């Protein structure tokens, strides 16, 4: 059985690197950025240690989202436990998953 959405509202290509993630919003021109974990010595009291990043991925509420995940170097795992989403990024391979945000908030993973 193939779990595929033929009409996602947004597609995001996610590339795992050692120590950071790159995001490419393919539905928009020139919307790409890297997301690095904030070092412990640079955290303020509103950051989450070992979970917070300098550029957060933002997605729309109540829309079908397609994530295409790969890796540039070694195997990485992109996950948000509160949403029940986990997908591995493997070098040379594109893996795909779909999810829908049915509530708003800040989700860490």
Secondary structure, DSSP 4 states (H G I P E B T S, - for coil): -----SS-SEEEEEEEETTEEEEEETTSTT-EEEEEBPPGGG--TTS-TTT-BSS-----TTSEEEEEEEESSS-EEEEEGGGTEEEEE-BT--EEEEEE--S-S----
